[in-house]
Amino acid sequence: MERRRRVLQEVVHRVPRRLQWTIRLRLTLLYGALFLATGVLLLAVTYVLVAHTPRAGSPPPSPRTAL
């Protein structure tokens, strides 16, 4: 029982009280933010392309208005 208590105390003392901004954490946050931003951009581009697609059954645009 005493050994368990000592091990638990050692583990508690090893845990930092404040989150340290290591390079590993900073890179994880950076890559996560870039991944999220890229996903949002991809959704926005897809939305714009689908929104500007002519609907089925609509007449094709005339050459004069296409320019």
C-alpha positions in Angstrom: 0.0 0.0 0.0 2.8 2.4 0.8 4.5 1.6 -2.5 1.3 2.6 -4.4 1.1 5.8 -2.5 4.7 6.7 -3.4 4.2 5.9 -7.0 1.0 8.0 -7.1 2.8 10.9 -5.5 5.6 10.7 -8.0 3.1 10.7 -10.9 1.3 13.7 -9.5 4.5 15.6 -9.1 5.6 14.9 -12.7 2.4 16.4 -14.2 3.0 20.0 -15.0 0.7 22.4 -13.3 0.5 24.6 -16.4 0.4 23.5 -20.0 3.8 24.1 -21.6 3.8 25.3 -25.2 6.3 22.8 -26.6 7.1 22.8 -30.3 5.2 19.5 -30.6 2.0 21.2 -29.2 2.5 24.3 -31.3 2.9 22.3 -34.5 -0.1 20.2 -33.7 -2.3 23.3 -33.2 -0.9 24.8 -36.4 -1.5 21.8 -38.5 -4.9 21.3 -37.0 -5.8 24.9 -37.8 -4.5 24.6 -41.4 -6.5 21.4 -41.9 -9.6 23.1 -40.6 -9.1 26.2 -42.8 -8.5 24.0 -45.9 -11.7 22.1 -45.2 -13.7 25.3 -44.9 -12.1 26.6 -48.2 -12.9 23.4 -50.0 -16.5 23.5 -48.8 -16.8 27.2 -49.9 -15.4 26.4 -53.4 -17.7 23.4 -53.8 -20.7 25.5 -52.7 -19.9 28.3 -55.2 -19.4 25.9 -58.1 -22.7 24.0 -57.3 -24.6 27.3 -56.9 -23.5 28.6 -60.3 -24.2 25.3 -62.1 -27.1 25.6 -64.6 -30.1 23.7 -63.6 -31.4 20.7 -65.7 -34.0 21.8 -68.3 -32.9 25.4 -68.4 -31.9 26.8 -71.8 -28.2 27.2 -72.5 -27.0 30.8 -72.3 -26.8 32.7 -75.6 -23.4 33.5 -76.9 -23.9 37.3 -76.4 -24.7 37.0 -72.7 -22.0 34.4 -72.0 -19.3 37.0 -72.4 
